[in-house]
Amino acid sequence: MAPKQTDPQFKLRLPPDLKEALEAAAQRNNRSVSAEILARLTDTFRYENKEEIWDRRIAELDRKHAELQADLELLRNRSRD
């Protein structure tokens, strides 16, 4: 006897062309259509998280850059005196 499915389920309406594309991708990747959808959704969230990480890193580097420019300007002003 197969184990009972415990993951939540819901119905999803898809346009026929999207359904066909998912079926073709699932076949190419040797997955079920459900597994293909899950893989693609998971990748989307991974990408989203990477974007957040990069955004934070860029903001941090922008702050450092501003600090270094201020320090450089201070040193230039001191060297003129």
Backbone torsions as a table, in degrees:
resi	resn	phi	psi	omega
1	MET	NA	130.3	-178.9
2	ALA	-72.9	147.8	178.5
3	PRO	-64.5	146.1	-179.6
4	LYS	-73.0	136.0	178.0
5	GLN	-68.5	130.8	179.0
6	THR	-115.4	-10.5	179.2
7	ASP	-69.0	143.0	177.0
8	PRO	-61.3	148.4	178.7
9	GLN	-128.2	152.7	172.8
10	PHE	-152.1	156.6	178.4
11	LYS	-82.1	146.6	-179.4
12	LEU	-136.6	128.5	177.4
13	ARG	-94.2	131.8	179.9
14	LEU	-127.9	142.6	171.0
15	PRO	-63.3	147.3	-177.2
16	PRO	-54.1	-39.6	-178.5
17	ASP	-67.3	-35.2	178.0
18	LEU	-70.1	-39.7	177.6
19	LYS	-60.7	-45.0	178.7
20	GLU	-63.1	-41.2	179.1
21	ALA	-64.1	-41.3	177.8
22	LEU	-64.7	-41.6	178.5
23	GLU	-62.7	-42.5	179.3
24	ALA	-65.4	-43.3	178.8
25	ALA	-64.5	-41.0	178.8
26	ALA	-61.0	-42.9	179.3
27	GLN	-64.3	-45.0	178.6
28	ARG	-59.4	-37.2	-176.6
29	ASN	-93.9	7.9	179.9
30	ASN	53.9	47.5	178.9
31	ARG	-131.0	163.8	169.6
32	SER	-74.9	164.1	177.3
33	VAL	-61.8	-39.7	178.1
34	SER	-60.9	-45.6	179.1
35	ALA	-64.3	-35.3	178.4
36	GLU	-65.2	-44.4	178.2
37	ILE	-61.9	-45.5	179.8
38	LEU	-61.6	-43.1	179.8
39	ALA	-62.0	-43.4	-179.3
40	ARG	-68.3	-39.5	176.9
41	LEU	-64.9	-43.4	179.5
42	THR	-60.4	-44.6	178.3
43	ASP	-60.6	-38.1	178.7
44	THR	-59.8	-44.8	-179.4
45	PHE	-70.8	-33.6	175.6
46	ARG	-62.3	-44.8	179.1
47	TYR	-62.2	-42.8	179.6
48	GLU	-59.8	-45.1	179.4
49	ASN	-64.5	-37.8	177.9
50	LYS	-63.4	-39.3	178.3
51	GLU	-61.1	-42.9	179.0
52	GLU	-62.8	-41.9	179.3
53	ILE	-62.6	-47.3	179.7
54	TRP	-64.3	-38.8	178.6
55	ASP	-61.0	-43.3	178.1
56	ARG	-64.8	-41.6	-179.8
57	ARG	-64.8	-41.9	178.5
58	ILE	-63.6	-42.6	178.2
59	ALA	-61.8	-41.0	178.4
60	GLU	-63.3	-44.2	178.7
61	LEU	-67.1	-35.2	176.2
62	ASP	-62.3	-41.9	177.9
63	ARG	-63.7	-44.0	178.6
64	LYS	-61.7	-42.3	179.7
65	HIS	-60.2	-44.3	178.7
66	ALA	-62.7	-41.1	177.8
67	GLU	-62.9	-44.1	-179.9
68	LEU	-65.8	-38.7	177.3
69	GLN	-64.8	-39.2	177.7
70	ALA	-64.7	-43.1	177.4
71	ASP	-61.8	-42.6	179.7
72	LEU	-63.0	-43.0	178.9
73	GLU	-63.1	-40.9	177.2
74	LEU	-61.4	-44.5	178.4
75	LEU	-64.9	-39.4	177.7
76	ARG	-63.2	-42.5	179.7
77	ASN	-64.8	-39.8	179.0
78	ARG	-66.6	-37.4	-178.1
79	SER	-70.9	-22.5	177.9
80	ARG	-76.6	-26.9	-175.9
81	ASP	-74.1	NA	NA
